[in-house]
Amino acid sequence: MLKNKYDFKVILSVKNANPNGDPLSENRPRINFDGYGEISDVCIKRKIRNRWMEMGESVFVQSNENKMDDYSSLKERAEKVLGTETLKNPDLLYEKGCNKWIDVRGFGQVFAYKGKEKDLGVSVGVRGPISVQSAFSLDPITIESTQITKSVNSEGDGTKKSSDTMGMKHRVSFGIYTFAGSISPQLAEKTGFDDSDASKLKAALITLFLGDASSARPDGTMEIVKVYWWKHNNKSGQYSSAKVHRSVSLALKPGISFPKSIEDYEIQENLFPDLNIEILEG
């Protein structure tokens, strides 16, 4: 059981990569209405889950592109791993689901599946102790778009190029992003999330982009700069999460108008002397 509240803040850099494509905008990097880059909390949680899987942890919500088993759906995974009878008992499903999967007891999960014939199915909600905010860039980002072509045809006899030979790739030229989060001991009591799990979350944050390379995010284009990890001395916290997260900020160095690296920023740390903190390099 957790006896202490935890807060964390992560600084990351993006250079010539698409950190999180927006499907409603032709997969261009996400931006808000003010032009600042965004990485959704869902995207960040997906990367944390992937890191947990690489670390050998049991994860319930696995993506189709990166699965550690052969189950085709969440319902099938729940049935095969926990047993069909467990899905008919909400209390047992809650307990076994939290015990088995780190992401269930960490992020929470809704087990909602249709039943067969007269079986009404199941609907069990688990509220997890980990809250993760979306990441936003410190400055408005510049999105560069490149038209690409394929040198082969997917179909046809090869006499002419097919309609799918043209495409676009989008990337952020450079940006420093930050996101923050917390772990609630009160909610951890209900799911069984403990200090060992918290350490695994910290390890995942430090190595968040390890094994995450793709054509949109080549190796070396996304980097964790620093992870700030606070441990309060009680369950409620010595300070509010908002105050703790604000104690670390970044500002452009004098004379810099167009940042191109983390070296163009000053990291300002107004730390609380009575609050335990670890500052970890990515």
KEKOLRO-673377 format. One line per field, with one value per residue (C-alpha): x, y, z; residue in three letters. Coordinates in pm, whole numbers, plus 50000, padded with zeros to 5 digits. Example, Ala and Ser with C-alpha at 12.3 -4.5 7.8 and 13.67 -1.06 7.14 Angstrom:
! residues 2
px	[51230, 51367];
py	[49550, 49894];
pz	[50780, 50714];
res	[ALA, SER];
END
This chain:
! residues 282
px	[50000, 50114, 50174, 50292, 50157, 50376, 50402, 50611, 50700, 50871, 51066, 51110, 51243, 51116, 51327, 51214, 50949, 50573, 50521, 50145, 49955, 49599, 49372, 49126, 49400, 49564, 49788, 49961, 50124, 49863, 49839, 49596, 49421, 49719, 49964, 50129, 50216, 50026, 50077, 49758, 49749, 49621, 49935, 50158, 49979, 50021, 50397, 50407, 50219, 50464, 50757, 50594, 50551, 50919, 51001, 50815, 50500, 50152, 49951, 49581, 49538, 49779, 49779, 49725, 50068, 50245, 50092, 50252, 49978, 49741, 49412, 49213, 49013, 49010, 48712, 48893, 49202, 48990, 48802, 49106, 49331, 49082, 48825, 48471, 48314, 48517, 48351, 48016, 48129, 48195, 48383, 48604, 48667, 48776, 49012, 49165, 49197, 49392, 49611, 49697, 49761, 49973, 49791, 49453, 49564, 49759, 49543, 49213, 48990, 48628, 48537, 48215, 48123, 47800, 47660, 47502, 47129, 46987, 47329, 47322, 47700, 47932, 48017, 48286, 48478, 48821, 48942, 49322, 49552, 49778, 49670, 49868, 49822, 49865, 50204, 50228, 50517, 50671, 50645, 50430, 50566, 50651, 50510, 50696, 50521, 50691, 50532, 50645, 50606, 50637, 50866, 50642, 50272, 50055, 49824, 49795, 50027, 50293, 50229, 50128, 50149, 49853, 49663, 49826, 50182, 50161, 50146, 50247, 50467, 50447, 50694, 50773, 51100, 51180, 50994, 51037, 50731, 50642, 50378, 50301, 50110, 50038, 49973, 49692, 49744, 49370, 49286, 49591, 49444, 49150, 49352, 49661, 49903, 50214, 50561, 50706, 50457, 50542, 50910, 50815, 50624, 50930, 51151, 50905, 50904, 51285, 51295, 50964, 51084, 51301, 51178, 50925, 51098, 50893, 50902, 50730, 50964, 51310, 51552, 51706, 51435, 51247, 51432, 51350, 51552, 51463, 51216, 51128, 50992, 50849, 50759, 50543, 50569, 50199, 49902, 49743, 50063, 50250, 50158, 49902, 50004, 49960, 50214, 50458, 50437, 50481, 50800, 50984, 50957, 51157, 51231, 51418, 51767, 51817, 51868, 51710, 51406, 51399, 51506, 51675, 51782, 51728, 52044, 51845, 51634, 51700, 51542, 51416, 51383, 51206, 51206, 51048, 51318, 51096, 50976, 51176, 51273, 51467, 51593, 51662, 51826, 51655];
py	[50000, 50352, 50565, 50868, 51081, 51108, 51382, 51384, 51612, 51516, 51733, 51589, 51711, 51649, 51711, 51626, 51383, 51347, 51284, 51226, 51240, 51375, 51143, 51431, 51639, 51398, 51268, 51603, 51659, 51764, 52135, 52342, 52658, 52871, 52672, 52486, 52121, 51855, 51489, 51339, 51165, 50855, 50850, 50889, 50607, 50384, 50442, 50371, 50045, 49949, 50012, 49802, 49519, 49543, 49530, 49199, 49332, 49197, 49460, 49434, 49701, 49593, 49746, 49524, 49624, 49533, 49232, 48984, 48722, 48597, 48730, 48927, 49145, 49274, 49053, 48743, 48836, 48885, 48555, 48343, 48487, 48534, 48269, 48297, 48264, 48560, 48787, 48705, 48821, 49200, 49195, 48905, 49065, 49389, 49206, 48966, 49232, 49462, 49180, 49056, 49370, 49669, 49907, 49813, 49886, 50191, 50365, 50196, 50016, 49968, 49602, 49627, 49329, 49204, 48874, 48591, 48517, 48580, 48670, 49048, 49077, 49264, 49627, 49694, 50020, 50045, 50395, 50402, 50616, 50742, 51062, 51177, 51514, 51578, 51716, 52063, 52242, 52545, 52750, 52734, 52464, 52467, 52175, 52077, 51865, 51660, 51489, 51131, 50870, 50494, 50329, 50022, 49963, 49780, 49656, 49649, 49529, 49792, 49997, 50304, 50430, 50354, 50626, 50541, 50620, 50979, 51073, 51324, 51307, 51568, 51645, 51896, 52069, 52120, 52149, 52107, 51951, 51894, 51686, 51610, 51362, 51227, 50907, 50909, 50683, 50690, 50533, 50305, 50146, 50019, 49875, 49748, 49980, 49993, 50149, 49878, 49970, 50338, 50257, 50078, 50386, 50601, 50362, 50370, 50751, 50768, 50530, 50635, 50634, 50324, 50086, 50344, 50422, 50435, 50610, 50907, 50897, 50770, 50674, 50978, 51225, 51205, 51223, 51239, 51530, 51510, 51345, 51517, 51271, 51404, 51193, 51360, 51261, 51172, 51050, 51390, 51563, 51852, 52075, 52065, 51894, 52222, 52399, 52112, 52096, 52474, 52460, 52350, 52571, 52656, 52989, 53086, 53221, 53592, 53661, 53335, 53378, 53047, 52759, 52463, 52255, 52217, 52423, 52730, 52705, 52771, 52522, 52711, 52495, 52659, 52345, 52296, 52222, 51987, 51783, 51480, 51497, 51289, 51458, 51191, 51220, 51050];
pz	[50000, 49929, 50235, 50039, 49759, 49449, 49187, 48872, 48584, 48258, 48013, 47663, 47330, 46978, 46669, 46316, 46436, 46466, 46839, 46816, 46488, 46477, 46271, 46219, 46054, 45810, 46091, 46130, 46472, 46725, 46804, 47008, 46891, 46996, 46786, 47073, 47018, 47210, 47296, 47436, 47773, 47594, 47378, 47684, 47868, 47561, 47569, 47943, 47888, 47612, 47843, 48118, 47871, 47776, 48147, 48177, 48346, 48273, 48083, 48002, 47733, 47462, 47114, 46809, 46679, 47002, 47178, 47414, 47360, 47090, 47227, 46972, 47214, 47570, 47651, 47529, 47733, 48044, 47991, 47913, 48185, 48468, 48378, 48243, 48587, 48714, 48460, 48618, 48963, 48971, 49302, 49198, 48858, 49026, 49262, 49009, 48740, 48971, 49098, 48749, 48542, 48642, 48407, 48559, 48914, 48793, 48531, 48603, 48355, 48258, 48215, 48013, 47795, 47646, 47765, 47570, 47556, 47908, 48048, 48092, 48070, 48300, 48375, 48636, 48668, 48826, 48911, 48904, 49121, 48838, 48665, 48360, 48192, 47822, 47715, 47562, 47394, 47563, 47243, 46929, 46699, 46329, 46130, 45815, 45552, 45282, 44985, 44937, 44662, 44640, 44386, 44348, 44283, 44531, 44253, 43874, 43598, 43659, 43344, 43545, 43899, 44120, 44304, 44636, 44528, 44654, 45019, 45286, 45594, 45868, 46142, 46416, 46335, 46705, 47031, 47405, 47567, 47932, 48107, 48469, 48678, 49024, 49218, 49473, 49779, 49854, 49518, 49535, 49848, 49644, 49353, 49537, 49358, 49579, 49603, 49383, 49108, 49156, 49097, 48776, 48661, 48732, 48533, 48242, 48234, 48221, 47921, 47765, 47402, 47419, 47149, 47024, 46692, 46372, 46036, 46202, 46504, 46400, 46675, 46839, 46738, 47068, 47397, 47766, 47904, 48274, 48507, 48836, 49093, 49420, 49723, 49988, 50354, 50387, 50188, 50130, 50022, 50178, 49884, 49606, 49284, 49096, 49320, 49296, 48917, 48890, 49096, 48780, 48473, 48163, 47995, 47681, 47743, 47669, 47301, 47182, 46960, 46773, 46999, 46835, 47137, 47509, 47557, 47447, 47765, 48131, 48369, 48673, 48985, 49280, 49489, 49829, 50090, 50292, 49994, 49882, 49514, 49264, 48946, 48686, 48344, 48053];
res	[MET, LEU, LYS, ASN, LYS, TYR, ASP, PHE, LYS, VAL, ILE, LEU, SER, VAL, LYS, ASN, ALA, ASN, PRO, ASN, GLY, ASP, PRO, LEU, SER, GLU, ASN, ARG, PRO, ARG, ILE, ASN, PHE, ASP, GLY, TYR, GLY, GLU, ILE, SER, ASP, VAL, CYS, ILE, LYS, ARG, LYS, ILE, ARG, ASN, ARG, TRP, MET, GLU, MET, GLY, GLU, SER, VAL, PHE, VAL, GLN, SER, ASN, GLU, ASN, LYS, MET, ASP, ASP, TYR, SER, SER, LEU, LYS, GLU, ARG, ALA, GLU, LYS, VAL, LEU, GLY, THR, GLU, THR, LEU, LYS, ASN, PRO, ASP, LEU, LEU, TYR, GLU, LYS, GLY, CYS, ASN, LYS, TRP, ILE, ASP, VAL, ARG, GLY, PHE, GLY, GLN, VAL, PHE, ALA, TYR, LYS, GLY, LYS, GLU, LYS, ASP, LEU, GLY, VAL, SER, VAL, GLY, VAL, ARG, GLY, PRO, ILE, SER, VAL, GLN, SER, ALA, PHE, SER, LEU, ASP, PRO, ILE, THR, ILE, GLU, SER, THR, GLN, ILE, THR, LYS, SER, VAL, ASN, SER, GLU, GLY, ASP, GLY, THR, LYS, LYS, SER, SER, ASP, THR, MET, GLY, MET, LYS, HIS, ARG, VAL, SER, PHE, GLY, ILE, TYR, THR, PHE, ALA, GLY, SER, ILE, SER, PRO, GLN, LEU, ALA, GLU, LYS, THR, GLY, PHE, ASP, ASP, SER, ASP, ALA, SER, LYS, LEU, LYS, ALA, ALA, LEU, ILE, THR, LEU, PHE, LEU, GLY, ASP, ALA, SER, SER, ALA, ARG, PRO, ASP, GLY, THR, MET, GLU, ILE, VAL, LYS, VAL, TYR, TRP, TRP, LYS, HIS, ASN, ASN, LYS, SER, GLY, GLN, TYR, SER, SER, ALA, LYS, VAL, HIS, ARG, SER, VAL, SER, LEU, ALA, LEU, LYS, PRO, GLY, ILE, SER, PHE, PRO, LYS, SER, ILE, GLU, ASP, TYR, GLU, ILE, GLN, GLU, ASN, LEU, PHE, PRO, ASP, LEU, ASN, ILE, GLU, ILE, LEU, GLU, GLY];
END
